[in-house]
Amino acid sequence: MKQIAYLLLDLGNSRIKWRHSASGCSGVAHSCSELWQQVADLPAGAQILGCAVGAADLQQQIDQLFAQHWHVLPQWLQVTRQALGIMNHYPQLHEQGPDRWAAVLGAHQHYPQQNLLVISAGTAIVIDTLLANGDYLGGSIAPGLGLMKSALHQATARLPHARGTLQAFPQSTLDAIETGCLRAIIGSIEQALSAAIAHGHPIDQVIVFGGDAAYLQPLLHAKAIAMDNLVLDGLAALLAASDGKLNP
């Protein structure tokens, strides 16, 4: 049987990640035109599945691009109450970003029947809790490392915007900023771990993904692993199961 080609898209705040199932190709683009340069020679997809948290105009550009060149209109994930055995307890589903939902579904594929802390370490730090029984409890959102440092630089007269190093007792401005921001992020994660224990759900595995994942993962005092493309993994799982809700 001929394999049907699918293109999966993750439109984040700063990057577009993609994966083409039939060819096994994947990549990262920073604009619609760069995305097309990377995928133009791939077999046209019978279906395009996407998750979008980026600007609405970028999503519209991508719709027009693939409708023109592949004669396929992308479908975009919507957050649902339930998918792949996961129950979403967000009272107002429309308030939740589809990237969070897709990432939790992707994490579940890698570590089923475990209590998970799923951390997106990108523009924002998003810390979500998923229980072994499939209950997705939601989580917190805070500025990511780069955003924290950018805010300090923009809102103060003299603080620089550059990377320092994490120190027990910082003795330079760069190290003081880096340490302060990292401690804020690590503290948020430790609070989430403590909350899970307090409610009788000790975390079995911490999963970190996103641009700062490899930097952050070794600093965590927990069983943590850095992974790539959890959002695309979630989309692929939905596709394989024909589950979840898509918005054409």
C-alpha positions as CSV (number, residue, x, y, z in Angstrom):
1,M,0.0,0.0,0.0
2,K,1.3,3.4,-0.9
3,Q,2.2,5.5,2.1
4,I,0.3,8.8,2.3
5,A,2.5,11.8,3.0
6,Y,1.6,14.1,5.8
7,L,3.2,17.4,6.8
8,L,3.1,18.4,10.4
9,L,3.6,22.1,11.4
10,D,4.3,23.7,14.7
11,L,3.9,27.5,14.5
12,G,5.5,28.8,17.7
13,N,6.2,32.4,18.8
14,S,9.6,32.6,17.1
15,R,10.0,29.5,14.9
16,I,8.1,27.1,12.6
17,K,9.0,23.5,13.1
18,W,7.9,20.9,10.6
19,R,8.0,17.2,9.9
20,H,7.2,15.3,6.7
21,S,6.1,11.8,7.5
22,A,6.7,10.0,4.2
23,S,10.2,11.3,3.6
24,G,11.3,11.5,7.2
25,C,12.5,15.0,6.6
26,S,12.1,17.7,9.3
27,G,13.4,21.2,9.9
28,V,13.0,24.7,11.5
29,A,12.1,27.9,9.6
30,H,11.8,31.5,10.8
31,S,9.3,32.7,8.1
32,C,6.7,31.5,5.6
33,S,9.1,31.9,2.7
34,E,11.9,30.0,4.5
35,L,9.4,27.2,5.2
36,W,8.5,26.9,1.6
37,Q,12.2,26.8,0.5
38,Q,12.7,23.8,2.8
39,V,9.6,21.8,1.8
40,A,9.0,22.8,-1.8
41,D,10.7,19.7,-3.2
42,L,8.9,17.2,-0.9
43,P,6.0,15.1,-2.1
44,A,2.8,17.1,-1.8
45,G,1.0,16.2,1.4
46,A,-2.4,14.6,1.3
47,Q,-3.1,16.2,4.6
48,I,-1.4,19.0,6.5
49,L,-1.8,19.1,10.3
50,G,-0.7,22.2,12.2
51,C,-0.6,23.7,15.6
52,A,-0.5,27.5,15.7
53,V,0.3,29.9,18.5
54,G,2.1,32.4,16.3
55,A,0.6,35.4,14.6
56,A,-2.7,34.9,12.8
57,D,-1.4,36.5,9.6
58,L,1.4,33.9,9.5
59,Q,-1.1,31.1,9.7
60,Q,-3.1,32.7,6.9
61,Q,0.1,33.0,4.7
62,I,0.7,29.3,5.2
63,D,-2.9,28.5,4.3
64,Q,-2.5,30.4,1.1
65,L,0.9,29.0,0.4
66,F,-0.1,25.3,0.5
67,A,-3.5,25.9,-1.1
68,Q,-1.7,27.4,-4.1
69,H,1.2,25.0,-4.4
70,W,-0.1,21.7,-3.0
71,H,-3.8,22.3,-3.5
72,V,-4.3,21.4,0.2
73,L,-5.7,23.6,2.9
74,P,-4.0,23.0,6.2
75,Q,-6.0,21.9,9.2
76,W,-5.2,23.4,12.6
77,L,-5.5,21.7,16.0
78,Q,-8.1,22.9,18.4
79,V,-8.0,22.0,22.1
80,T,-10.6,19.4,23.1
81,R,-11.9,18.0,26.3
82,Q,-10.5,14.6,25.6
83,A,-8.1,12.9,23.1
84,L,-5.9,9.8,23.1
85,G,-7.1,8.8,26.6
86,I,-6.2,12.2,28.1
87,M,-8.9,14.2,29.9
88,N,-8.4,18.0,29.8
89,H,-9.7,19.7,33.0
90,Y,-9.3,23.3,31.7
91,P,-12.7,24.9,32.4
92,Q,-12.5,27.1,29.3
93,L,-10.8,25.2,26.6
94,H,-10.6,28.2,24.3
95,E,-8.2,29.9,26.8
96,Q,-5.6,27.2,26.3
97,G,-3.0,27.2,23.6
98,P,-3.1,24.2,21.3
99,D,0.6,23.8,21.6
100,R,0.3,23.0,25.2
101,W,-2.4,20.4,24.4
102,A,-0.3,18.9,21.6
103,A,2.8,18.7,23.8
104,V,1.0,16.9,26.6
105,L,-0.4,14.4,24.1
106,G,3.1,14.0,22.7
107,A,4.6,13.5,26.2
108,H,2.0,10.8,26.9
109,Q,3.2,8.8,23.9
110,H,6.7,8.7,25.2
111,Y,5.8,8.0,28.9
112,P,2.4,6.4,29.2
113,Q,1.0,5.6,32.6
114,Q,3.4,7.9,34.4
115,N,2.9,11.1,36.3
116,L,4.6,13.8,34.1
117,L,5.8,17.3,34.4
118,V,5.9,18.7,30.9
119,I,7.9,21.9,30.5
120,S,8.1,24.1,27.5
121,A,11.3,26.1,27.8
122,G,10.9,28.7,25.0
123,T,9.7,32.2,24.8
124,A,7.6,31.4,27.8
125,I,8.1,28.8,30.5
126,V,5.0,26.6,30.6
127,I,4.9,23.9,33.3
128,D,2.1,21.3,32.9
129,T,1.1,18.3,34.9
130,L,-0.2,15.1,33.4
131,L,-1.2,12.2,35.6
132,A,-0.7,8.5,34.9
133,N,-4.5,8.0,34.7
134,G,-4.8,10.5,31.9
135,D,-5.9,13.5,33.9
136,Y,-4.3,16.6,32.5
137,L,-4.4,19.2,35.3
138,G,-3.1,22.2,33.5
139,G,-0.2,24.3,34.8
140,S,1.6,27.7,34.9
141,I,2.9,30.2,32.4
142,A,5.8,32.6,33.0
143,P,8.3,34.5,30.9
144,G,11.1,32.4,29.5
145,L,14.8,33.0,30.2
146,G,15.3,35.2,27.2
147,L,12.2,37.2,27.8
148,M,13.1,37.7,31.5
149,K,16.5,39.1,30.5
150,S,15.1,41.2,27.8
151,A,12.6,42.7,30.2
152,L,15.4,43.6,32.6
153,H,17.4,45.2,29.9
154,Q,14.5,47.2,28.4
155,A,13.1,48.4,31.8
156,T,16.3,49.4,33.4
157,A,18.9,52.0,32.6
158,R,22.1,50.0,33.0
159,L,21.4,46.2,33.0
160,P,23.0,44.5,29.9
161,H,21.3,41.8,27.8
162,A,23.8,39.0,27.5
163,R,24.4,35.5,28.9
164,G,26.2,35.1,32.2
165,T,26.7,31.9,34.2
166,L,24.8,30.4,37.1
167,Q,26.7,31.0,40.3
168,A,26.1,30.2,44.0
169,F,27.1,33.8,44.8
170,P,27.2,35.9,41.6
171,Q,29.9,38.6,41.7
172,S,29.2,40.2,38.3
173,T,26.1,41.8,36.8
174,L,25.8,39.3,34.0
175,D,26.1,36.4,36.4
176,A,23.7,38.0,38.8
177,I,21.1,38.4,36.0
178,E,21.6,34.8,34.7
179,T,21.4,33.3,38.2
180,G,18.4,35.3,39.2
181,C,16.4,34.4,36.1
182,L,17.4,30.7,36.3
183,R,16.5,30.6,39.9
184,A,13.1,32.0,39.2
185,I,12.5,29.3,36.5
186,I,13.9,26.5,38.6
187,G,11.9,27.7,41.6
188,S,8.7,27.5,39.5
189,I,9.5,24.0,38.5
190,E,10.3,22.9,42.1
191,Q,7.0,24.5,43.2
192,A,5.2,22.4,40.6
193,L,6.9,19.3,41.8
194,S,6.0,20.1,45.4
195,A,2.4,20.8,44.5
196,A,2.2,17.4,42.8
197,I,3.5,15.6,45.9
198,A,1.2,17.6,48.2
199,H,-1.8,16.5,46.2
200,G,-0.7,12.8,46.2
201,H,0.7,12.8,42.6
202,P,4.5,12.5,42.9
203,I,6.1,13.1,39.5
204,D,7.8,10.1,37.8
205,Q,9.4,12.0,34.9
206,V,10.1,15.6,34.0
207,I,10.2,16.3,30.2
208,V,11.7,19.6,29.0
209,F,11.5,20.8,25.4
210,G,11.9,24.0,23.5
211,G,14.8,26.3,22.7
212,D,16.3,26.4,26.3
213,A,15.6,22.7,27.1
214,A,19.2,21.5,26.8
215,Y,20.5,24.4,28.9
216,L,17.8,24.0,31.6
217,Q,17.6,20.2,32.0
218,P,21.0,19.6,33.7
219,L,20.1,22.2,36.3
220,L,17.0,20.5,37.6
221,H,17.1,18.4,40.7
222,A,14.7,15.8,39.4
223,K,14.5,13.0,36.9
224,A,14.5,15.2,33.8
225,I,15.1,14.6,30.1
226,A,15.3,17.1,27.3
227,M,13.3,16.2,24.2
228,D,12.6,17.8,20.8
229,N,9.4,18.4,19.0
230,L,6.8,17.2,21.5
231,V,4.2,19.3,19.7
232,L,4.8,17.4,16.5
233,D,4.8,14.1,18.3
234,G,1.4,15.0,19.7
235,L,0.1,15.9,16.2
236,A,1.5,12.7,14.8
237,A,-0.2,10.6,17.5
238,L,-3.6,12.3,16.8
239,L,-3.1,11.7,13.1
240,A,-2.3,8.0,13.7
241,A,-5.4,7.6,16.0
242,S,-7.7,9.9,13.9
243,D,-8.5,11.5,17.2
244,G,-8.8,15.1,18.4
245,K,-10.4,18.1,16.8
246,L,-9.0,20.0,13.8
247,N,-10.1,23.3,12.4
248,P,-9.9,23.5,8.6
